[in-house]
Amino acid sequence: MITEPVDSDDQISGACERTIRKALDSNWPEPRKKQAPRPTRLDPYKPVIDGMLRADLDAPPKQKHTVKRIFDRLLDEHTADGISYQMVRAYVAVRRKEVRWEAGRGPEEMFVPQSHMPGDEAEVDFGDVHIVLAGVPTRCYLFSLRLSYSGKAVHRVSASCGQEAFFEGHVHALSVLGGVPRGKVRYDNLKAAVAQVLGFSRQRTEPERWIAFRSHWGIESFYCRPGFEGAHEKGGVEGQIGYFRRNHFVPVPEVATLAELNEMVDRWDLEDEGRRIRSRPRTIGEYFAVERPQLKPLPVEPFETGRWFTPRVDRYGQITVRTNRYSVPVRLIGKTLRVLLAEHAGRLAPGARSLPGGPGPQAGRLPRGNSPGTGPLGRPVHAGP
């Protein structure tokens, strides 16, 4: 039998012509054909699993089927010897949400990746860090302000996460960045910025000093939902703190002062500009170079981050500032002092006099109840008559 040879070039050109014609006839490519799911040994037991999941819809919260319990029931009640725990777990992970949606128990939750314009938004948060400070294991607090577009973050370690540390962290971060975000800055409901959460809305009652501070810097605050759900609304800074803690605080740093540690933190921030976030084509520093000109300029006038108090010196030569007591020179007994309580990156030594540039004598005792090993360090207090 003689067959006529087929020219391979004709086949290629014919295939290309058909492909080009399909592309010209439609603006959208043809959808992929879904392959039929392959049968598995779990198929006969899927209706049984669905029944257990539907029964859980009305069961008490702490008496619902776990994957282990479903697997055990399949073995004991249905002699399902040919299946494995991994097969059941993979099926239940997908099917549990579908059963709830089919029963009308609420829409299925979805997460949409955020996109940000340069210089538009930022996120702020605190995180715990443990260090060895002057030979003593100490828990401190890591402030982080992260720009949403570039991922550029600035960190600051402080002895507490009070309002003074919150303000000073902002001042340091915005000064390093060279500007203020033009849009929203996302916060959780920390006490330094939120006095009261009003119902289930986004409205908050803010402390007066925080209102004055953010008005001075031109910060537009946006508060996330309370609880675990709100963490997804500022996931960038949540992940940033975890990354920074794992990569720069492991092993645990040993320093003499917090000032020394913050110098190390500043170097780490600069080094992190050379890394890429996930699959981004450029580094953090390259994106920040685009974002920095889009930030609002910094205000000309400074803002005092510390807080003034006017306590009276008692007969024991002590003053009460908030919940702490400080000793002052005995010559000031009976007088009223103006005290500036500020968050400094250092430790107050017993018997210390005024700091350089301070307005007057400095208290020489750490606050009662605050030891370096158990909680926030005492903060320096500048006192003057």
CORSULSUL-V28466 format. One record per residue. SS is DSSP state (h for helix, s for strand, l for the rest). PHI is phi in whole degrees, -180 to 180 (none if undefined). PSI is psi in radians with two decimals (NA if undefined). Layout:
SS_PHI_PSI + SS_PHI_PSI
This chain:
l_none_2.21 + l_-104_2.23 + l_-114_2.58 + l_-79_2.24 + l_-64_2.51 + l_-102_2.25 + l_-74_2.13 + h_-66_-0.53 + h_-65_-0.61 + h_-65_-0.66 + h_-64_-0.77 + h_-65_-0.77 + h_-66_-0.64 + h_-65_-0.72 + h_-64_-0.74 + h_-65_-0.66 + h_-65_-0.73 + h_-65_-0.69 + h_-66_-0.73 + h_-66_-0.67 + h_-65_-0.69 + h_-65_-0.67 + h_-68_-0.60 + h_-74_-0.53 + h_-75_-0.41 + l_-135_2.49 + l_-80_-0.26 + l_-120_2.51 + l_-69_2.70 + l_-66_2.41 + l_-66_2.59 + l_-68_2.49 + l_-79_2.21 + l_-76_2.29 + l_-78_2.50 + l_-66_2.36 + l_-62_2.46 + l_-76_2.47 + l_-67_2.51 + l_-127_2.94 + l_-71_-0.21 + l_-86_-0.23 + h_-55_-0.77 + h_-64_-0.35 + h_-104_-0.02 + h_-63_-0.72 + h_-60_-0.58 + h_-68_-0.75 + h_-65_-0.71 + h_-60_-0.67 + h_-64_-0.69 + h_-66_-0.70 + h_-68_-0.63 + h_-68_-0.63 + h_-65_-0.50 + h_-70_-0.30 + h_-62_-0.58 + h_-109_0.12 + l_-82_2.74 + l_-58_2.66 + l_-57_-0.65 + l_-98_0.24 + l_-132_0.85 + l_-109_2.82 + l_-68_2.27 + l_-92_2.94 + h_-61_-0.67 + h_-64_-0.73 + h_-67_-0.69 + h_-63_-0.76 + h_-63_-0.74 + h_-65_-0.68 + h_-67_-0.63 + h_-64_-0.65 + h_-73_-0.74 + h_-80_-0.73 + h_-97_-0.37 + h_-126_0.14 + l_47_0.82 + l_-86_1.33 + l_-80_-0.34 + l_-90_0.13 + l_-110_2.87 + l_-122_2.86 + h_-63_-0.67 + h_-63_-0.64 + h_-64_-0.76 + h_-67_-0.72 + h_-64_-0.76 + h_-64_-0.68 + h_-71_-0.76 + h_-67_-0.60 + h_-59_-0.59 + h_-91_-0.73 + h_-75_-0.50 + h_-62_-0.73 + h_-68_-0.67 + h_-66_-0.68 + h_-64_-0.72 + h_-66_-0.69 + h_-69_-0.70 + h_-64_-0.53 + l_-84_0.03 + l_72_0.51 + l_-92_0.54 + l_113_2.68 + l_-69_2.69 + l_-74_2.29 + l_-73_2.43 + l_-134_2.67 + l_-121_2.21 + l_-109_2.21 + l_-60_2.40 + l_-84_2.62 + l_-128_2.45 + l_-132_2.56 + l_-86_2.66 + l_-59_2.28 + l_74_0.24 + l_-92_-0.82 + l_-134_2.83 + s_-150_2.94 + s_-135_2.55 + s_-133_2.47 + s_-163_2.84 + s_-109_2.63 + s_-143_2.58 + s_-77_2.47 + s_-138_2.58 + s_-114_2.32 + s_-135_2.99 + s_-109_1.85 + s_-105_1.99 + l_54_0.68 + l_85_0.03 + s_-116_2.19 + s_-61_2.21 + s_-138_2.43 + s_-95_2.20 + s_-122_-3.03 + s_-131_2.30 + s_-104_1.95 + s_-84_2.41 + s_-139_2.25 + s_-121_2.10 + s_-122_2.21 + s_-75_2.32 + l_-74_-0.56 + l_-75_-0.97 + l_-87_-0.42 + l_83_0.10 + l_-67_2.21 + s_-126_2.55 + s_-123_2.33 + s_-120_2.76 + s_-153_2.28 + s_-99_2.33 + s_-135_2.91 + l_-78_-0.33 + l_-145_3.03 + l_-116_0.59 + l_-74_-3.10 + h_-66_-0.60 + h_-65_-0.77 + h_-65_-0.63 + h_-62_-0.78 + h_-68_-0.80 + h_-67_-0.55 + h_-63_-0.70 + h_-64_-0.81 + h_-61_-0.78 + h_-64_-0.81 + h_-65_-0.81 + h_-67_-0.56 + h_-68_-0.68 + h_-67_-0.75 + h_-71_-0.45 + l_82_0.31 + l_179_3.13 + s_-121_2.40 + l_-57_2.47 + l_-79_-0.42 + l_-107_-2.46 + s_-82_2.58 + s_-116_2.11 + s_-87_2.33 + s_-132_2.70 + l_-89_-2.99 + l_-94_0.94 + l_-74_2.66 + l_-66_-0.43 + l_-65_-0.42 + l_-119_-0.32 + l_-126_2.09 + l_-87_-0.57 + s_-158_2.41 + s_-91_2.17 + l_-95_1.71 + l_62_-2.51 + l_-102_0.27 + l_-94_-3.10 + l_-87_-0.01 + l_-77_2.45 + s_-136_2.61 + s_-93_2.08 + l_-104_2.54 + l_-63_2.64 + h_-63_-0.70 + h_-67_-0.59 + h_-70_-0.67 + h_-62_-0.75 + h_-66_-0.68 + h_-67_-0.88 + h_-71_-0.47 + h_-69_-0.65 + h_-64_-0.72 + h_-90_-0.13 + l_73_0.67 + l_-93_2.25 + s_-100_1.88 + s_-84_2.52 + s_-135_2.14 + s_-103_2.30 + l_-79_2.92 + l_-66_2.55 + l_-67_2.67 + l_86_-2.89 + h_-66_-0.56 + h_-64_-0.57 + h_-70_-0.36 + h_-65_-0.49 + h_-70_-0.35 + h_-82_-0.21 + h_-138_0.87 + h_-67_-0.39 + h_-63_-0.86 + h_-76_-0.51 + h_-62_-0.83 + h_-69_-0.57 + h_-64_-0.76 + h_-63_-0.73 + h_-63_-0.75 + h_-63_-0.81 + h_-64_-0.68 + h_-70_-0.70 + h_-72_-0.60 + h_-93_-0.36 + h_-122_-0.27 + l_-111_0.33 + l_-127_2.01 + l_-69_2.96 + l_-63_2.19 + l_-66_2.54 + s_-118_2.01 + s_-134_2.84 + l_-87_-0.62 + l_-141_2.84 + h_-70_-0.48 + h_-63_-0.72 + h_-63_-0.72 + h_-66_-0.70 + h_-69_-0.49 + h_-65_-0.66 + h_-67_-0.69 + h_-63_-0.71 + h_-62_-0.68 + h_-67_-0.70 + h_-64_-0.64 + h_-62_-0.72 + h_-68_-0.69 + h_-65_-0.61 + h_-69_-0.25 + h_-67_-0.30 + h_-88_-0.02 + l_-96_2.80 + l_-106_2.45 + l_-91_1.96 + l_54_-2.14 + l_-99_0.34 + l_-66_2.48 + l_-76_-0.36 + l_-123_2.91 + l_-81_2.95 + h_-62_-0.72 + h_-63_-0.65 + h_-69_-0.70 + h_-68_-0.65 + h_-67_-0.57 + h_-62_-0.54 + h_-78_-0.60 + h_-82_-0.58 + h_-57_-0.75 + l_-65_-0.28 + l_-88_-0.13 + l_-76_2.66 + s_-71_2.55 + l_-65_2.69 + l_-75_2.63 + l_-68_2.67 + l_-76_-0.77 + l_-80_2.46 + l_-77_2.93 + l_-126_2.24 + l_-74_1.97 + l_-80_-0.39 + l_-76_3.02 + s_-127_2.35 + s_-90_2.44 + s_-131_2.77 + l_-128_1.18 + l_-80_2.79 + s_-104_2.36 + l_-75_2.17 + l_-82_-3.10 + l_-71_-0.21 + l_-93_0.09 + l_73_0.62 + s_-129_2.67 + s_-124_2.67 + s_-110_2.08 + s_-120_2.00 + l_57_-2.11 + l_-103_0.13 + s_-113_2.68 + s_-115_2.39 + s_-126_2.54 + s_-91_2.51 + l_-132_2.90 + l_-55_2.47 + h_-65_-0.40 + h_-66_-0.22 + h_-97_0.12 + l_-60_2.31 + l_88_-0.11 + l_-98_2.79 + s_-100_2.24 + l_-110_2.70 + s_-101_2.06 + s_-116_2.24 + s_-102_1.97 + s_-97_2.00 + l_-132_2.72 + l_-95_1.88 + l_-112_2.60 + l_-84_1.10 + l_-163_3.07 + l_-117_2.35 + l_-80_2.14 + l_-88_2.49 + l_-60_2.37 + l_79_0.14 + l_-71_2.54 + l_-91_-2.79 + l_-69_2.54 + l_-72_2.76 + l_-57_2.17 + l_86_0.00 + l_-72_2.76 + l_-81_-0.20 + l_-176_-2.90 + l_-60_2.60 + s_-109_2.44 + l_-64_2.49 + l_-112_0.42 + l_-135_2.45 + l_-71_2.64 + l_-60_2.51 + l_-66_2.46 + l_84_-0.05 + l_-117_1.64 + l_-100_2.59 + l_-59_-0.42 + l_-87_-0.26 + l_-118_-0.28 + l_-167_-2.89 + l_-60_2.54 + l_-74_2.78 + l_-67_2.49 + l_-100_2.44 + l_-60_2.48 + s_-124_2.16 + s_-96_2.15 + s_-120_2.47 + s_-149_2.52 + l_-66_NA
